[in-house]
Amino acid sequence: MKIRYLILLFAIFIFLAWIKLKPIQECNNVCSLNTCSPKICTLPIPPGDFRLKKEKKQRLPIFLEVRKKDSSFLQASTFLKELRQTFQKQFTVVLVDTSDNVAVAKKYKITTFPTQLFLDPKGKELFRHTGTFSRHEILKQWNRLGYSFSPVTQKNGGPGGT
């Protein structure tokens, strides 16, 4: 009987070690909502390398939301995708999952999730908020920071066109 328990414990240990040591998916680019396909990308920031290179090149202010992947993550990604589409070319929206990108939380000293950071075009932190933030509150905060944004209207009568 003891041998069965030992074998079971050993199998569980091997399984947990395999999960912990799985290779992390890496990418050369920081993935933001401005550079990804309609699917929101949150993984490809190589650990320890979070510099927002592409976002800084755009010379736009940056809205960075840092979350842990949980049940609200998908809802937040949908909300941020809509925000990015509505205010495209006015500010950049970046969503980061710290489950796979601990470097982001370390760089910005984030201990509470979700956290939203408002960054200038060079990546300097202007303001931070912890907890959830509505679209109205985000735009109001940008306004307090000296930025004014207007929704981008769709050409050809909106989605689907006419």
Secondary structure, 3 states (H helix, E strand, C coil): CHHHHHHHHHHHHHHHHHHHHCCCCCCCCCCCCCCCCCCCCCCCCCCCCCCCHHHHHCCCCEEEEEECCCCCHHHHHHHHHHHHHHCCCCCEEEEEECCCCHHHHHHCCCCCCCEEEEECCCCCEEEEEECCCCHHHHHHHHHHCCCCCCCCCCCCCCCCCC
